[in-house]
Amino acid sequence: MSIRILTVDDHPVVRAGIRAIIENEADMIVAGEAEDGVQAAALYEEHLPDVVLMDLRMSRRNGVMAIRDIVAAHADARLLALTSYEGDVDIYRALDAGACGYLLKDMLGTELVNAIRAAASGQRVIPPDVAGRLAEFTPRADLTAREIEVVCLAAKGLRNREIARAIGRTEETVKAHLKNIMEKLGAGDRTEVVTIALQRGIFHLDD
C-alpha cells in the first residue's frame, strides 16, 4: 500500500516541489495539500494521511500550533516538521508539540523520501545536524513571554524608554528584563541578545 502524505506549506512552489519528489516514488502518494495550520487540521480529518510534512512558518495558525491540534485529536499521527528554521528552540518546540521528526528544507530528495518512509514505519527522524542543534537546547535558559516581547522590541531598534511605553511598564523594569535576558543567553549587550535569540529561533524577524 502507498504511503499517503499531506503536505502543509503556504508557498505553492514548495508544495509543487515536494509533490514532484513524492510522485517519483512508487510507494508514495500525495493525499492532500494545505496552505496553513487551520486547513491542515481539516484535511487531516478528511484524509487521515500516514505522514504529514508540516512547515512551521505560516501566516494563519503556524506549524507548531497545527501539530498540537492534530496530535491532540490523533495521538498516533506521524508529523514531520519540514522547515527552514534550524534554531535549537525551533526544533524543541516542534518535537515538544508532537512531531516525530524535524527536517530542513535543503535536504535532498532521497533524504526526504527516506525520512518519510521511516516516519511511516513508526521511527523518530532526527538527522545528525538537527540532533546537534537540539543538543544545544537548554530549558533552564528559556525566556518568558514578556522577555521575548522585550527582545523583539529591542530588535526593532526601540530604546528602553520606548520599550517601557510599549509594554506598559517602567524603564527600570525593562532594564531588569534585559539584565535577566543577557544572563540567560550569556550575552554581553543588547546586540548580542538579539543575535543569539535569532540564531536559536527564540523569535524571528517575521514574527
Phi, psi and omega in degrees: 000146181286147173281121183266127190237135173252123178258137182231111180198141182275003177252114180304324181295321178295315180299321180295321179295318179294317179301318181298321179293313183294321183292347177275354182257126184294337184257017182226152177210142176278114182277335180183164179226133179236151182253358176200174184295326180294312179294326180299314180296320180293316181289331177297315180298324183286318187255338184046062183291163178282325182218142175244131172260111190244118172286154180263333185261102178217149187287327182243106184060101186290175186297320180298317178297318181295321177299315179299318180301312185291316181294326179297326181268335183221091185299336182265010180298141179250105184241129176251123172287126178234103193210169175266351179286127182233015177286152182296327179291320176302313182297314181299316182300316182294315181292322179295329179288338179129004177294144179266000179189169183218118183238147175264147187293346179273008176294145178287162182305316181296319179297320182294312183292326176294322178294320178297316179297319180296316180296318181296332181271004176097007182273157174270136186243100179230097179301155183306316182293325177289319178299323179295319178292321180296327180296339179279348184292131179234100182306327183294343180263011179302139175269149176286167179300321179294319180295322177296321178299318179296318179298316180300317180290322177296323180295334179277359177092009180287143176277169183305318181297321180289322177296317179301318179294321182293324182261359177072035179229175180279163178296325179295324178295319179297317179300321179294319178299313182297323178297314179298318181298316180297322179293318181294322184265353182069035182259151181264340180203180184299318181299318180292325176303310182296317181299312181295317181298322177291316181298322184276348181083019178295326172209166179232151182298338180263011179292000000 
